[in-house]
Amino acid sequence: MLVADPDNTEDVVFDFAGNDGKATENTFDVSGDYWYVEGIKFLNGGGVRVGGNHNILKNCDFAGHTNSGLSISRTDGATEQKDWPSYNQIISCNAYNNRDKSDNNADGLDLFSKSGTGAIGEVEIYDSVCYANGYVIEDGKLVKTKGDGNGFKMGGSGIAVNHKVYNSYSFGNAANG
């Protein structure tokens, strides 16, 4: 369990920005099973990756990353599909202002499936918001990048997935919701 103290009035933040204040490529990995992560802001890194099973991320923010804010994919070198992440839940989370330095990626919540590897297991997303992905803030203004900039990327490469999204919103992203 990784949970912010409910009595703390300040935000709990993992800020991966370098000394120059710019985002780095450091990634926060949740590779184990049955983790419960709540009330944490993950900012200015390479994003958060979930590679385990039956994990719950609740009331978290994923913002300013040089890759997708939150991606659910293999993180531990597993080569068999039966070992890929399954049955994860994202509850009341926000993903915003994520962009890829190579201008090729960076979505809010990324569950992309590759034709060569297939789909990950089922993910359920509840009461979450994705916005302004594919944009950076420069001089106080949102500037569109060349990256994907999707809000929720639910699959891809024409592969059927079993993901579910409930009562969630996506708006103002550089690409699709």
C-alpha positions, 0 to 999 in steps of 0.5 A, spaced: 500 500 500 502 506 498 497 511 500 497 519 502 496 520 509 488 523 510 490 528 515 495 531 511 492 538 508 498 538 503 499 534 496 503 528 496 507 529 490 513 525 486 516 530 482 521 527 477 523 534 474 531 535 474 534 541 477 533 545 471 525 544 472 524 540 466 521 533 466 526 527 466 525 520 463 524 517 470 519 512 470 515 510 476 513 502 476 508 498 479 510 491 477 507 487 483 500 485 484 495 487 489 498 494 490 493 500 492 496 507 491 492 513 493 492 520 493 499 521 490 501 526 484 506 523 479 509 529 476 514 531 470 517 524 469 517 518 464 510 517 467 507 511 471 507 504 468 503 498 471 505 492 470 502 487 475 495 484 476 489 486 481 492 493 482 488 499 484 490 507 483 485 512 486 485 519 486 492 520 483 494 525 478 499 524 472 501 530 469 507 533 465 510 527 463 515 526 457 511 519 455 504 517 457 501 519 464 499 512 466 501 506 461 499 499 463 504 494 460 509 489 461 514 492 466 518 486 468 520 482 461 514 477 461 514 474 455 508 470 455 501 473 455 498 470 461 503 474 465 501 480 462 498 485 467 490 484 468 485 486 472 487 493 474 483 499 476 484 506 475 479 510 480 478 518 480 484 519 477 487 525 472 492 525 466 494 532 463 499 535 459 503 529 458 507 529 451 513 525 448 520 528 447 520 524 441 513 527 439 511 520 437 507 518 444 504 521 450 497 520 452 493 521 458 492 513 460 495 509 455 493 501 454 495 500 447 496 493 444 501 492 439 499 487 433 506 483 435 504 482 442 497 482 443 492 486 448 494 486 456 488 484 460 482 487 462 483 494 465 477 498 468 477 506 469 472 509 473 470 517 474 477 519 471 479 525 467 484 526 461 485 533 458 490 537 454 495 531 453 499 532 447 500 539 449 506 543 453 505 549 457 510 554 455 510 561 457 503 560 461 500 558 454 498 551 452 502 549 446 500 543 441 506 538 440 507 533 435 505 527 439 499 523 439 496 526 445 490 522 446 486 522 452 484 515 453 488 510 449 484 503 450 487 499 445 490 499 438 492 495 432 485 493 430 486 488 437 480 487 441 480 489 448 476 488 454 477 494 457 471 498 460 471 506 462 465 508 466 463 516 468 469 518 465 471 524 461 476 526 456 477 533 452 481 538 449 487 533 447 491 534 441 488 528 438 482 523 440 478 522 447 
